[in-house]
Amino acid sequence: MQRLIGQRLLMMLPLMIGMTLISFVVSHALPADPVGANLGQRSMEDPTIVAAFRAQWGLDQPLPQQYLTYVRNLLQGNLGVSIRTHMQVADDLGRYLPASAELAVMATLVGTLLGIPFGVVSAVRRNQWVDHVVRGVSLLGVSSPVFWLGLVALYVFYFRLGWLPGPGRLDVGMPEPDHVTGMYTLDSLLTRNWAALGSSLRHLVLPGLVLASVYLGLVTRMTRSSMLEVLSADYVRTARGKGLRPRSVIYRHALGNALIPTITVLGLAFGDVLAGTVLTETIFSWPGIGRYAFQSALTLDFPAIMGVSLVIAGVFISVNLATDVAYVLLDPRLRRATR
């Protein structure tokens, strides 16, 4: 296990370097000019201001030199300064990332805790009414656009029924909890700010459920497919022939093996949820990394775009590492292979 983790960690450095190169090339290949995106029309007409802006942000240097400068600063732990906010990109990410992480964790927990049982029940009750209902719900979650679900959820549960609060992370006028992690729910719990905890949980429900809809559908469909395959295996039929209880056959013999393919979906979907929160965060006015990336892209804020790309790449690499470890823990054949 230690050797597996060590090998994956050694692979992270070249992967991250490659990610910086791809992000740099793609962001600089756009035909738009960051000078025009950040300076006004009157400033654009002054060659002195334009030259000073390019020199300030290193845009007057050749592209290879700009990339080497960025990598050299990155190896020193410096992500650069945002052109749009004029703050360190690391500080911006530290402020916006916890909000997106809180949303992604909520969606992941809901999708996992509901998707796996739904998939198991659907497979065990194959072609019965329960199976048809679960498959219909999962298909609706996968096929429905996130922005449409978000608008419908706001209209029904906030505007019409008033059951849940509207956009934002806290009620209007409520002060933020003392900063510990940046996640309001966790910070409120750690500081025993029960009013902020209740408010943050209520505000987390709607965007979390909307974001979890796609995740729930993917997990349900994959778990059902894996369970159907495992339930027809010889060792499951042998366990049934020995007279074991159906619950024991399903949860002790079948589910563990059926979860191995599902682990892949869980890992990749978490990365997709964290990287794809732009629409959800925009609809619910959620100050997360998705909105930060969107606003940075509009102004061609290269340091911020590169910083967001590195964070998302790091999340995917870390999730893949956790997925490989979970494979080894679930499959004894892989444990023997890593020895």
QUIJOWO-V764972 format. One record per residue. N is the residue number from 1. RES is the residue in one small letter. SS is DSSP state (@ for helix, = for strand, . for the rest). PSI is psi in whole degrees, -180 to 180 (none if undefined). Layout:
BEGIN
n=N res=RES ss=SS psi=PSI
n=N res=RES ss=SS psi=PSI
END
This chain:
BEGIN
n=1 res=m ss=. psi=-44
n=2 res=q ss=@ psi=-38
n=3 res=r ss=@ psi=-40
n=4 res=l ss=@ psi=-47
n=5 res=i ss=@ psi=-41
n=6 res=g ss=@ psi=-41
n=7 res=q ss=@ psi=-42
n=8 res=r ss=@ psi=-37
n=9 res=l ss=@ psi=-36
n=10 res=l ss=@ psi=-29
n=11 res=m ss=@ psi=-15
n=12 res=m ss=@ psi=-38
n=13 res=l ss=@ psi=-53
n=14 res=p ss=@ psi=-32
n=15 res=l ss=@ psi=-42
n=16 res=m ss=@ psi=-39
n=17 res=i ss=@ psi=-44
n=18 res=g ss=@ psi=-36
n=19 res=m ss=@ psi=-39
n=20 res=t ss=@ psi=-39
n=21 res=l ss=@ psi=-45
n=22 res=i ss=@ psi=-46
n=23 res=s ss=@ psi=-40
n=24 res=f ss=@ psi=-46
n=25 res=v ss=@ psi=-45
n=26 res=v ss=@ psi=-45
n=27 res=s ss=@ psi=-34
n=28 res=h ss=@ psi=-7
n=29 res=a ss=. psi=-9
n=30 res=l ss=. psi=142
n=31 res=p ss=. psi=-15
n=32 res=a ss=. psi=160
n=33 res=d ss=. psi=125
n=34 res=p ss=@ psi=-24
n=35 res=v ss=@ psi=-47
n=36 res=g ss=@ psi=-28
n=37 res=a ss=@ psi=-20
n=38 res=n ss=@ psi=-21
n=39 res=l ss=. psi=151
n=40 res=g ss=. psi=171
n=41 res=q ss=@ psi=-39
n=42 res=r ss=@ psi=-38
n=43 res=s ss=@ psi=-33
n=44 res=m ss=@ psi=-25
n=45 res=e ss=. psi=-7
n=46 res=d ss=. psi=109
n=47 res=p ss=@ psi=-30
n=48 res=t ss=@ psi=-43
n=49 res=i ss=@ psi=-41
n=50 res=v ss=@ psi=-44
n=51 res=a ss=@ psi=-39
n=52 res=a ss=@ psi=-39
n=53 res=f ss=@ psi=-45
n=54 res=r ss=@ psi=-40
n=55 res=a ss=@ psi=-37
n=56 res=q ss=@ psi=-40
n=57 res=w ss=. psi=10
n=58 res=g ss=. psi=16
n=59 res=l ss=. psi=-9
n=60 res=d ss=. psi=-4
n=61 res=q ss=. psi=157
n=62 res=p ss=. psi=152
n=63 res=l ss=@ psi=-43
n=64 res=p ss=@ psi=-40
n=65 res=q ss=@ psi=-38
n=66 res=q ss=@ psi=-42
n=67 res=y ss=@ psi=-45
n=68 res=l ss=@ psi=-38
n=69 res=t ss=@ psi=-42
n=70 res=y ss=@ psi=-45
n=71 res=v ss=@ psi=-40
n=72 res=r ss=@ psi=-43
n=73 res=n ss=@ psi=-36
n=74 res=l ss=@ psi=-41
n=75 res=l ss=@ psi=-20
n=76 res=q ss=. psi=6
n=77 res=g ss=. psi=16
n=78 res=n ss=. psi=114
n=79 res=l ss=. psi=-1
n=80 res=g ss=. psi=-177
n=81 res=v ss== psi=135
n=82 res=s ss=. psi=132
n=83 res=i ss=. psi=-33
n=84 res=r ss=. psi=-46
n=85 res=t ss=. psi=-14
n=86 res=h ss=. psi=29
n=87 res=m ss=. psi=163
n=88 res=q ss== psi=133
n=89 res=v ss=@ psi=-36
n=90 res=a ss=@ psi=-39
n=91 res=d ss=@ psi=-40
n=92 res=d ss=@ psi=-46
n=93 res=l ss=@ psi=-38
n=94 res=g ss=@ psi=-25
n=95 res=r ss=@ psi=-37
n=96 res=y ss=@ psi=-30
n=97 res=l ss=@ psi=-42
n=98 res=p ss=@ psi=-35
n=99 res=a ss=@ psi=-43
n=100 res=s ss=@ psi=-39
n=101 res=a ss=@ psi=-39
n=102 res=e ss=@ psi=-42
n=103 res=l ss=@ psi=-42
n=104 res=a ss=@ psi=-40
n=105 res=v ss=@ psi=-42
n=106 res=m ss=@ psi=-48
n=107 res=a ss=@ psi=-38
n=108 res=t ss=@ psi=-44
n=109 res=l ss=@ psi=-45
n=110 res=v ss=@ psi=-46
n=111 res=g ss=@ psi=-38
n=112 res=t ss=@ psi=-48
n=113 res=l ss=@ psi=-26
n=114 res=l ss=@ psi=-36
n=115 res=g ss=@ psi=-43
n=116 res=i ss=@ psi=-50
n=117 res=p ss=@ psi=-39
n=118 res=f ss=@ psi=-43
n=119 res=g ss=@ psi=-39
n=120 res=v ss=@ psi=-48
n=121 res=v ss=@ psi=-41
n=122 res=s ss=@ psi=-38
n=123 res=a ss=@ psi=-41
n=124 res=v ss=@ psi=-37
n=125 res=r ss=. psi=46
n=126 res=r ss=. psi=133
n=127 res=n ss=. psi=15
n=128 res=q ss=. psi=175
n=129 res=w ss=@ psi=-34
n=130 res=v ss=@ psi=-42
n=131 res=d ss=@ psi=-43
n=132 res=h ss=@ psi=-40
n=133 res=v ss=@ psi=-47
n=134 res=v ss=@ psi=-43
n=135 res=r ss=@ psi=-37
n=136 res=g ss=@ psi=-42
n=137 res=v ss=@ psi=-44
n=138 res=s ss=@ psi=-39
n=139 res=l ss=@ psi=-39
n=140 res=l ss=@ psi=-41
n=141 res=g ss=@ psi=-40
n=142 res=v ss=@ psi=-39
n=143 res=s ss=@ psi=-17
n=144 res=s ss=. psi=132
n=145 res=p ss=. psi=142
n=146 res=v ss=@ psi=-40
n=147 res=f ss=@ psi=-34
n=148 res=w ss=@ psi=-44
n=149 res=l ss=@ psi=-40
n=150 res=g ss=@ psi=-44
n=151 res=l ss=@ psi=-41
n=152 res=v ss=@ psi=-43
n=153 res=a ss=@ psi=-42
n=154 res=l ss=@ psi=-42
n=155 res=y ss=@ psi=-44
n=156 res=v ss=@ psi=-55
n=157 res=f ss=@ psi=-19
n=158 res=y ss=@ psi=-53
n=159 res=f ss=@ psi=-47
n=160 res=r ss=@ psi=-51
n=161 res=l ss=. psi=-30
n=162 res=g ss=. psi=22
n=163 res=w ss=. psi=-33
n=164 res=l ss=. psi=154
n=165 res=p ss=. psi=168
n=166 res=g ss=. psi=-155
n=167 res=p ss=. psi=162
n=168 res=g ss=. psi=170
n=169 res=r ss=. psi=-20
n=170 res=l ss=. psi=164
n=171 res=d ss=. psi=153
n=172 res=v ss=. psi=130
n=173 res=g ss=. psi=-9
n=174 res=m ss=. psi=128
n=175 res=p ss=. psi=152
n=176 res=e ss=. psi=148
n=177 res=p ss=. psi=161
n=178 res=d ss=. psi=134
n=179 res=h ss=. psi=124
n=180 res=v ss=. psi=-58
n=181 res=t ss=. psi=-17
n=182 res=g ss=. psi=-15
n=183 res=m ss=. psi=117
n=184 res=y ss=@ psi=-40
n=185 res=t ss=@ psi=-46
n=186 res=l ss=@ psi=-41
n=187 res=d ss=@ psi=-40
n=188 res=s ss=@ psi=-38
n=189 res=l ss=@ psi=-42
n=190 res=l ss=@ psi=-35
n=191 res=t ss=. psi=3
n=192 res=r ss=. psi=39
n=193 res=n ss=. psi=87
n=194 res=w ss=@ psi=-31
n=195 res=a ss=@ psi=-45
n=196 res=a ss=@ psi=-34
n=197 res=l ss=@ psi=-47
n=198 res=g ss=@ psi=-42
n=199 res=s ss=@ psi=-45
n=200 res=s ss=@ psi=-37
n=201 res=l ss=@ psi=-42
n=202 res=r ss=@ psi=-42
n=203 res=h ss=@ psi=-21
n=204 res=l ss=@ psi=-19
n=205 res=v ss=@ psi=-56
n=206 res=l ss=@ psi=-55
n=207 res=p ss=@ psi=-33
n=208 res=g ss=@ psi=-43
n=209 res=l ss=@ psi=-39
n=210 res=v ss=@ psi=-45
n=211 res=l ss=@ psi=-29
n=212 res=a ss=@ psi=-12
n=213 res=s ss=@ psi=-47
n=214 res=v ss=@ psi=-43
n=215 res=y ss=@ psi=-44
n=216 res=l ss=@ psi=-44
n=217 res=g ss=@ psi=-42
n=218 res=l ss=@ psi=-46
n=219 res=v ss=@ psi=-42
n=220 res=t ss=@ psi=-47
n=221 res=r ss=@ psi=-41
n=222 res=m ss=@ psi=-42
n=223 res=t ss=@ psi=-42
n=224 res=r ss=@ psi=-46
n=225 res=s ss=@ psi=-43
n=226 res=s ss=@ psi=-41
n=227 res=m ss=@ psi=-40
n=228 res=l ss=@ psi=-39
n=229 res=e ss=@ psi=-42
n=230 res=v ss=@ psi=-38
n=231 res=l ss=@ psi=-21
n=232 res=s ss=. psi=4
n=233 res=a ss=. psi=160
n=234 res=d ss=@ psi=-40
n=235 res=y ss=@ psi=-27
n=236 res=v ss=@ psi=-41
n=237 res=r ss=@ psi=-36
n=238 res=t ss=@ psi=-42
n=239 res=a ss=@ psi=-39
n=240 res=r ss=@ psi=-38
n=241 res=g ss=@ psi=-26
n=242 res=k ss=. psi=-6
n=243 res=g ss=. psi=17
n=244 res=l ss=. psi=152
n=245 res=r ss=. psi=145
n=246 res=p ss=@ psi=-39
n=247 res=r ss=@ psi=-40
n=248 res=s ss=@ psi=-39
n=249 res=v ss=@ psi=-43
n=250 res=i ss=@ psi=-50
n=251 res=y ss=@ psi=-25
n=252 res=r ss=@ psi=-29
n=253 res=h ss=@ psi=-37
n=254 res=a ss=@ psi=-44
n=255 res=l ss=@ psi=-40
n=256 res=g ss=@ psi=-43
n=257 res=n ss=@ psi=-33
n=258 res=a ss=@ psi=-24
n=259 res=l ss=@ psi=-16
n=260 res=i ss=@ psi=-50
n=261 res=p ss=@ psi=-31
n=262 res=t ss=@ psi=-31
n=263 res=i ss=@ psi=-38
n=264 res=t ss=@ psi=-45
n=265 res=v ss=@ psi=-40
n=266 res=l ss=@ psi=-46
n=267 res=g ss=@ psi=-51
n=268 res=l ss=@ psi=-37
n=269 res=a ss=@ psi=-34
n=270 res=f ss=@ psi=-43
n=271 res=g ss=@ psi=-40
n=272 res=d ss=@ psi=-39
n=273 res=v ss=@ psi=-45
n=274 res=l ss=@ psi=-37
n=275 res=a ss=@ psi=-22
n=276 res=g ss=. psi=34
n=277 res=t ss=. psi=10
n=278 res=v ss=@ psi=-53
n=279 res=l ss=@ psi=-44
n=280 res=t ss=@ psi=-44
n=281 res=e ss=@ psi=-33
n=282 res=t ss=@ psi=-44
n=283 res=i ss=@ psi=-41
n=284 res=f ss=. psi=13
n=285 res=s ss=. psi=48
n=286 res=w ss=. psi=116
n=287 res=p ss=. psi=73
n=288 res=g ss=. psi=-172
n=289 res=i ss=@ psi=-24
n=290 res=g ss=@ psi=-48
n=291 res=r ss=@ psi=-38
n=292 res=y ss=@ psi=-43
n=293 res=a ss=@ psi=-41
n=294 res=f ss=@ psi=-47
n=295 res=q ss=@ psi=-35
n=296 res=s ss=@ psi=-37
n=297 res=a ss=@ psi=-35
n=298 res=l ss=@ psi=-34
n=299 res=t ss=. psi=8
n=300 res=l ss=. psi=46
n=301 res=d ss=. psi=87
n=302 res=f ss=@ psi=-46
n=303 res=p ss=@ psi=-40
n=304 res=a ss=@ psi=-41
n=305 res=i ss=@ psi=-44
n=306 res=m ss=@ psi=-40
n=307 res=g ss=@ psi=-44
n=308 res=v ss=@ psi=-41
n=309 res=s ss=@ psi=-41
n=310 res=l ss=@ psi=-41
n=311 res=v ss=@ psi=-47
n=312 res=i ss=@ psi=-41
n=313 res=a ss=@ psi=-42
n=314 res=g ss=@ psi=-38
n=315 res=v ss=@ psi=-46
n=316 res=f ss=@ psi=-43
n=317 res=i ss=@ psi=-42
n=318 res=s ss=@ psi=-39
n=319 res=v ss=@ psi=-39
n=320 res=n ss=@ psi=-38
n=321 res=l ss=@ psi=-45
n=322 res=a ss=@ psi=-35
n=323 res=t ss=@ psi=-43
n=324 res=d ss=@ psi=-41
n=325 res=v ss=@ psi=-41
n=326 res=a ss=@ psi=-38
n=327 res=y ss=@ psi=-48
n=328 res=v ss=@ psi=-38
n=329 res=l ss=@ psi=-33
n=330 res=l ss=@ psi=-31
n=331 res=d ss=. psi=110
n=332 res=p ss=@ psi=-25
n=333 res=r ss=@ psi=-38
n=334 res=l ss=@ psi=-31
n=335 res=r ss=@ psi=-38
n=336 res=r ss=@ psi=-33
n=337 res=a ss=@ psi=-27
n=338 res=t ss=. psi=-4
n=339 res=r ss=. psi=none
END
